[in-house]
Amino acid sequence: MNSYHIRVAGREDESFLREMLYQSLYVPEGEEPFSRDILEEPFMKKYVEN
C-alpha cells in the first residue's frame, strides 16, 4: 500500500514549480522551445508566485 503526505507548497518549492511550469509548455514538433523568460510574464508568474 502506498502512503502519501500532502502539504502546502512553500517558498522552498518555487524553483521546482517554475521548472515544472516551463516543462509543461507545449511546443509543436520542429519548433523552437520558449525562452525561459516567458516565466517572467504576468500570465505565467501567477502560477508560481505567493
C-alpha positions in Angstrom: 0.0 0.0 0.0 1.3 3.5 -0.9 1.4 6.3 1.7 1.2 9.9 0.7 1.8 13.1 2.6 0.2 16.3 1.1 1.5 19.6 2.3 1.1 23.3 1.4 3.7 24.4 -1.1 6.2 26.9 0.3 9.0 29.3 -0.9 11.4 26.4 -0.9 9.3 24.8 -3.7 9.3 27.8 -6.1 12.3 26.6 -8.2 10.7 23.2 -8.7 7.3 24.7 -9.6 8.9 27.1 -12.1 10.8 24.2 -13.7 7.6 22.1 -13.9 5.7 25.0 -15.4 8.3 25.5 -18.0 8.4 21.8 -18.9 4.6 21.8 -19.3 4.6 24.3 -22.1 3.5 22.7 -25.4 6.0 23.1 -28.2 4.9 21.7 -31.6 7.4 19.2 -33.1 10.1 21.0 -35.1 9.5 24.4 -33.3 12.0 26.2 -31.1 11.2 25.9 -27.3 10.1 29.0 -25.5 12.8 31.2 -23.9 12.8 30.8 -20.1 12.0 34.5 -19.9 8.4 33.5 -20.6 8.1 32.5 -16.9 8.5 36.2 -16.0 5.4 37.2 -17.9 2.4 38.0 -15.6 0.2 35.4 -17.1 2.8 32.7 -16.2 4.2 34.2 -12.9 0.8 34.0 -11.2 1.1 30.2 -11.1 4.2 30.2 -9.0 4.3 33.4 -7.0 3.0 33.5 -3.4 
